[in-house]
């Protein structure tokens, strides 16, 4: 459980930090995310569904489907939300610094990452503990 904490989001190699207004993983999370330039070299799903708005900056999302990359989506400030389902396997890169307000739903027990440099899929659980690799 988190209340008004600023910390890394997505593990130690992540370029994303967040001001967590509230996080109760079984219920919901409200977080203001700061994406530093670039991205870590990993594709991932999420343990939660999310609805987010880019407030400032620009994000490029690469979506992985059936081992192919069909292209990218670009997100800039808009009233239209970005809906990210927990099974969306993607990589998000920030063009410069980007600020995003995100509302996350309840967490599932696990999610996946793919590390291209190691050609390896990893299943993670809370605390980024490896369940399967």
C-alpha positions in Angstrom: 0.0 0.0 0.0 1.4 3.4 -0.9 0.2 6.9 -0.1 1.9 10.0 -1.6 5.2 8.2 -2.4 7.6 9.2 -5.2 9.5 6.1 -6.5 10.6 4.1 -9.5 7.9 2.4 -11.5 8.8 -0.8 -13.5 12.0 -1.9 -11.8 15.5 -0.6 -11.2 16.3 -0.3 -15.0 13.2 1.6 -15.8 13.2 5.2 -17.0 9.8 5.8 -15.3 9.2 7.2 -11.9 5.8 8.0 -10.3 4.2 10.0 -7.6 1.8 7.5 -6.2 -1.1 9.4 -4.7 -2.6 6.1 -3.7 -1.9 2.4 -4.5 -3.9 -0.4 -3.0 -3.0 -3.2 -5.4 -6.2 -5.2 -4.7 -8.4 -2.2 -5.5 -6.8 0.6 -7.6 -3.9 3.0 -8.1 -3.7 6.7 -9.0 -0.3 7.8 -10.1 1.4 10.7 -11.9 4.1 9.1 -14.0 7.3 10.7 -15.3 8.8 9.0 -18.3 12.5 10.0 -18.7 13.9 10.0 -22.3 14.0 6.6 -24.0 13.0 3.3 -22.5 14.4 0.1 -21.0 15.0 -2.7 -23.5 12.0 -4.9 -22.6 8.5 -5.6 -23.8 6.0 -6.3 -21.1 2.4 -6.9 -20.2 0.9 -5.5 -17.0 -0.7 -6.9 -13.8 -3.5 -4.3 -14.2 -5.7 -2.5 -16.7 -5.1 1.2 -16.9 -6.7 4.4 -18.2 -4.1 7.2 -18.7 -3.7 10.7 -20.2 -0.5 12.2 -21.5 -0.4 15.6 -19.8 2.9 16.8 -21.4 5.4 15.2 -23.8 5.2 12.4 -26.3 5.2 8.6 -26.0 5.8 6.0 -28.7 4.3 2.5 -28.1 5.6 -0.6 -29.9 3.1 -3.4 -29.6 4.2 -7.1 -29.9 1.8 -9.5 -31.5 2.6 -13.0 -32.5 6.3 -12.3 -32.5 5.8 -9.4 -35.0 5.9 -5.7 -34.5 3.0 -4.2 -36.5 4.2 -0.6 -36.0 3.8 2.0 -33.3 1.2 4.2 -31.7 2.1 7.8 -30.8 0.5 9.5 -27.8 0.6 13.3 -27.1 -1.5 15.4 -24.7 -5.2 14.9 -25.4 -8.6 14.6 -23.6 -8.9 11.1 -25.2 -7.6 8.5 -22.7 -5.1 5.7 -23.5 -6.7 2.4 -22.5 -4.0 -0.2 -21.7 -5.4 -3.7 -21.0 -3.3 -6.0 -18.8 -2.6 -8.4 -21.7 -1.3 -5.7 -24.1 2.4 -6.7 -24.7 4.3 -3.5 -25.5 7.3 -1.3 -25.0 6.8 2.4 -24.4 9.5 5.0 -25.3 9.4 8.6 -24.3 10.5 11.3 -26.7 12.1 13.6 -24.1 10.4 13.9 -20.8 6.7 12.9 -20.6 4.1 13.3 -17.8 1.2 10.9 -17.6 -1.8 10.7 -15.2 -2.8 7.0 -14.8 -5.6 5.2 -13.1 -4.9 1.5 -12.6 -7.3 -1.3 -11.7 -6.7 -4.2 -9.4 -3.5 -6.2 -9.9 -3.5 -9.8 -11.1 -0.9 -12.2 -9.6 1.5 -12.2 -12.6 2.6 -10.5 -15.8 5.2 -11.1 -18.5 8.4 -9.4 -19.8 10.4 -10.2 -22.9 14.1 -9.2 -22.9 15.2 -9.0 -26.6 19.0 -8.9 -25.8 18.7 -12.2 -24.0 15.8 -13.6 -26.2 14.0 -14.5 -23.0 10.4 -14.4 -21.7 10.1 -14.0 -17.9 6.9 -14.3 -15.8 6.9 -11.9 -12.8 4.8 -11.5 -9.7 4.6 -8.8 -7.0 8.0 -7.4 -6.0 9.2 -8.2 -9.5 10.0 -11.8 -8.4 10.5 -14.3 -11.2 7.9 -17.0 -11.3 9.0 -18.6 -14.6 11.9 -17.9 -17.1 
